[in-house]
Amino acid sequence: MTDNPVDIIRFAADTFDSGAGCAIVTLTEIRGGAFRALGSQMAVRDDAAYCGYVSGGCVEAAVAAEAVAAIGTGRDRMLHLGEGSPFFDIVLPCGGGIILSIHVLRESASLRRVMASLDNRAPCSLKYDPGLETIAFGDWPGGTGWTDDCFLRCYRPQTRLLIYGRSIEMEATAGLARIAGYDVQASDDWRKPFSGIIDADTAVALLFHDPEHEIPALNAALNGTPFYIGALGSARTHERRSEKLRALGYRDHDIDRIKAPIGLFGRARDANTLALSVLADIAAARTAADCPAI
């Protein structure tokens, strides 16, 4: 019961390495609406056990049956469901149509390399060639989609959230983020920012009530490549913050990277509401920063 890409890949690699048959199912085309994003995957074992989703749970059992049939023949296949599909009895609630590629695994090394790359916080891809019925690991840039008759599935490292603060808001935000599956590190020591671990898959949230304590963390964030920087405080507080940063040599385009007031929606007057607002804002930014479709 997971749609975590790493869990799906691990299930497939472990299944193959145990000697059982396995297939990787990938959502490679969407017509109209669809519940899942392009590139969503399932891993299916030869006994029909599966991990992952390519829709909202309404077609996964049927997809698993098709994958088991493919494993039995040892050949890949494409599966059309919903609009334009020959399976008139399988209807997608969203009203659209999807095309799935079912690849019968013949090796697990490519999957192991994906897991190792993500463990090292390096983005990577799997290239599926339906003509050759192969998958190959790579660090191809760009997004998920078809190119040169092959389908590239991009993978990003786990979202990392660095929270600086000394308040109940920090505890509430950290707790909610951990439930959401983020790699969370929280600190109330403003003198020791996490400058060595900020990368393109990192969000930085400053929840100090004292703006004087923000500067070391802001220095680390602005000199790094996080996809999100947010800071607690009113518009007036942010103007004072901006003046201090300009005095340190930062330009307006640097300061514009800071979301302030932090959060997706208006003023939050309690810790749990603020945590929801911050996490929703980070999730929206992550979606925008993630691999776009080709």
C-alpha positions in Angstrom: 0.0 0.0 0.0 2.4 2.6 -1.2 3.1 4.9 -4.1 6.7 5.7 -3.1 8.9 5.1 -6.1 11.8 3.7 -4.1 9.5 1.2 -2.4 8.1 0.1 -5.8 11.6 -0.3 -7.3 12.9 -2.2 -4.2 9.9 -4.6 -4.4 10.7 -5.3 -8.1 14.4 -5.8 -7.5 13.9 -8.0 -4.5 11.3 -10.1 -6.3 13.5 -10.6 -9.3 16.6 -11.4 -7.2 14.5 -14.0 -5.2 14.0 -15.9 -8.4 10.3 -15.0 -8.9 9.0 -13.5 -12.1 8.3 -9.7 -12.0 7.1 -7.0 -14.2 7.3 -3.2 -14.0 4.2 -1.4 -15.2 4.6 2.3 -16.2 1.9 4.9 -17.0 3.3 6.1 -20.4 0.3 8.0 -21.9 -2.7 9.9 -20.5 -5.7 10.9 -22.6 -8.0 13.3 -20.9 -8.0 13.1 -17.1 -6.1 10.6 -14.9 -5.6 10.1 -11.2 -1.9 9.5 -11.3 0.9 11.4 -13.0 2.8 10.3 -16.1 5.5 7.8 -15.1 3.6 6.3 -12.2 4.5 2.7 -11.7 3.5 -0.7 -10.3 5.7 -3.7 -9.7 3.9 -7.0 -10.1 5.1 -10.4 -8.9 4.2 -13.6 -10.8 1.6 -14.5 -8.1 -0.2 -11.2 -8.8 1.0 -9.5 -5.6 1.9 -5.9 -6.5 3.3 -2.7 -5.1 2.4 0.8 -6.4 -0.4 2.4 -8.3 -1.1 3.6 -11.9 -4.6 4.9 -11.1 -6.7 5.4 -8.0 -7.0 1.7 -7.1 -9.9 1.0 -9.6 -7.8 -0.9 -12.2 -4.8 -2.2 -10.4 -6.1 -5.7 -9.9 -6.8 -6.0 -13.7 -3.4 -4.5 -14.5 -1.8 -7.1 -12.2 -3.6 -9.9 -14.0 -2.2 -8.6 -17.4 1.2 -8.3 -15.9 1.1 -11.9 -14.7 0.1 -13.0 -18.2 3.0 -11.0 -19.7 5.4 -12.7 -17.2 4.0 -16.0 -18.3 4.9 -15.3 -22.0 8.1 -13.6 -21.2 7.2 -10.7 -23.5 6.4 -7.1 -22.9 3.1 -5.6 -23.8 1.1 -2.4 -23.9 -2.2 -2.1 -22.1 -4.9 0.5 -23.0 -7.6 1.3 -20.4 -10.4 3.7 -20.3 -11.2 5.8 -23.3 -10.4 4.0 -26.5 -9.7 0.7 -24.7 -11.0 -2.7 -25.9 -11.8 -3.5 -22.3 -15.2 -2.0 -22.2 -15.9 -3.3 -18.7 -12.9 -1.4 -17.2 -14.0 2.2 -16.9 -11.8 4.9 -15.3 -13.9 7.2 -13.0 -11.9 10.2 -14.2 -13.4 9.5 -17.7 -10.0 9.6 -19.5 -7.8 6.9 -21.0 -4.4 5.6 -20.1 -1.7 3.5 -21.8 0.5 1.3 -19.7 3.8 -0.3 -20.6 4.3 -3.7 -19.0 8.0 -4.7 -18.9 9.0 -8.2 -17.9 12.1 -7.8 -15.8 15.2 -9.6 -17.2 17.7 -8.0 -14.8 17.7 -6.0 -11.5 21.0 -4.1 -11.8 19.4 -1.1 -13.3 16.9 -0.9 -10.5 19.6 -1.3 -7.9 21.5 1.6 -9.5 18.4 3.8 -9.2 18.2 3.1 -5.5 21.9 3.7 -5.0 21.7 7.0 -6.9 18.7 8.2 -4.8 20.4 7.2 -1.6 23.2 9.5 -2.7 20.6 12.2 -3.4 21.4 12.2 -7.1 18.5 12.4 -9.6 18.4 9.7 -12.2 16.3 8.0 -14.9 15.3 4.6 -16.3 15.0 4.4 -20.1 12.5 1.9 -21.3 13.0 0.7 -24.9 9.8 -1.1 -26.0 11.4 -2.3 -29.2 14.2 -4.0 -27.5 12.2 -4.7 -24.3 14.9 -3.4 -22.1 15.4 -0.9 -19.3 18.7 1.0 -18.7 19.9 3.3 -15.9 21.0 6.8 -16.7 21.4 10.3 -15.4 19.6 11.9 -18.3 18.5 15.4 -17.7 14.9 16.6 -18.4 11.6 15.1 -17.5 9.4 12.0 -17.6 8.1 11.2 -21.1 8.7 9.8 -24.6 11.8 10.7 -26.5 13.3 8.9 -29.6 10.8 6.0 -29.2 12.0 5.4 -25.7 10.2 6.3 -22.4 12.3 8.1 -19.8 11.1 7.8 -16.2 12.8 10.5 -14.0 13.4 9.9 -10.3 14.2 12.6 -7.7 15.6 12.1 -4.2 13.4 12.2 -1.2 12.3 15.7 -0.3 14.5 17.1 2.5 13.1 19.7 4.9 15.4 21.8 7.0 13.6 23.7 9.7 15.1 26.4 11.9 13.3 27.7 14.9 12.7 27.7 18.6 8.9 27.4 18.9 5.9 25.1 19.0 5.5 25.9 15.3 8.7 24.2 14.5 7.6 21.0 16.4 4.2 20.9 14.7 5.7 21.5 11.2 8.5 18.8 11.7 5.9 16.3 13.0 3.6 16.8 10.0 6.4 16.7 7.5 7.7 13.4 8.9 4.2 11.9 8.5 4.2 13.2 4.9 7.4 11.2 4.3 9.9 14.0 4.2 13.5 13.7 5.4 13.2 16.3 8.3 16.0 17.9 10.2 15.1 20.6 12.7 17.4 22.8 14.8 17.0 25.7 17.2 20.7 26.5 17.0 20.8 29.5 14.7 24.6 29.6 14.8 25.0 26.3 13.0 23.0 26.2 9.7 22.8 23.0 7.7 24.8 24.5 4.9 26.5 21.2 3.9 23.3 19.3 3.0 21.2 21.8 1.1 20.6 20.6 -2.5 18.0 21.1 -5.2 15.6 18.7 -3.5 15.8 20.6 -0.2 13.3 23.1 1.3 14.3 25.5 4.1 11.8 26.9 6.5 12.7 29.6 9.0 10.3 29.7 11.9 12.2 32.0 14.3 10.3 34.7 16.1 13.5 36.7 16.4 14.6 37.8 12.9 18.1 38.4 14.2 18.6 34.6 14.4 17.7 34.1 10.7 20.7 35.5 9.0 23.1 32.5 9.2 20.4 30.2 8.0 19.4 32.6 5.2 23.1 32.9 4.2 23.3 29.1 3.9 20.0 28.9 1.9 20.7 31.8 -0.4 24.1 30.5 -1.2 22.7 27.0 -2.0 20.1 25.6 -4.4 17.0 24.7 -2.3 13.8 24.7 -4.3 12.0 26.5 -1.5 13.0 29.1 1.1 10.3 30.4 3.5 10.4 32.7 6.5 8.0 33.4 9.3 6.8 37.0 9.8 4.6 39.8 8.5 5.2 41.8 5.3 6.7 44.5 7.5 9.1 42.0 9.1 10.1 40.8 5.7 11.0 44.3 4.6 13.3 44.7 7.6 14.8 41.3 6.7 15.3 42.4 3.1 17.1 45.6 4.3 19.5 43.5 6.4 20.2 41.2 3.4 20.8 44.1 1.1 23.3 45.5 3.6 25.1 42.1 3.3 25.3 42.4 -0.4 22.3 40.4 -1.6 20.4 41.6 -4.6 16.7 41.8 -5.0 16.6 38.7 -7.2 18.2 36.8 -4.3 15.8 38.1 -1.8 12.9 37.3 -4.1 13.7 33.6 -3.6 12.3 33.9 0.0 8.6 33.2 0.5 7.5 35.6 3.2 5.2 35.4 4.9 5.7 31.7 4.8 2.9 29.4 3.8 0.2 28.8 1.2 -2.7 30.6 2.8 -3.3 33.7 5.0 -2.3 34.3 8.5 -2.2 31.2 10.8 -2.9 31.8 14.4 -2.0 28.4 15.8 0.8 25.9 15.3 -1.1 23.2 13.5 -2.6 25.5 11.0 0.7 27.1 10.3 2.2 23.6 9.8 -0.4 22.7 7.2 0.1 26.0 5.4 3.9 25.6 5.3 3.7 22.0 4.1 1.1 22.7 1.5 3.4 25.6 0.2 6.4 23.3 0.1 4.5 20.5 -1.7 3.3 23.0 -4.3 6.8 24.3 -4.9 8.1 20.7 -5.1 5.6 19.8 -7.7 6.6 22.8 -9.8 10.3 22.0 -9.4 10.1 18.3 -10.0 10.8 16.7 -13.4 8.5 18.2 -16.0 7.0 16.1 -18.7 9.1 16.1 -21.9 
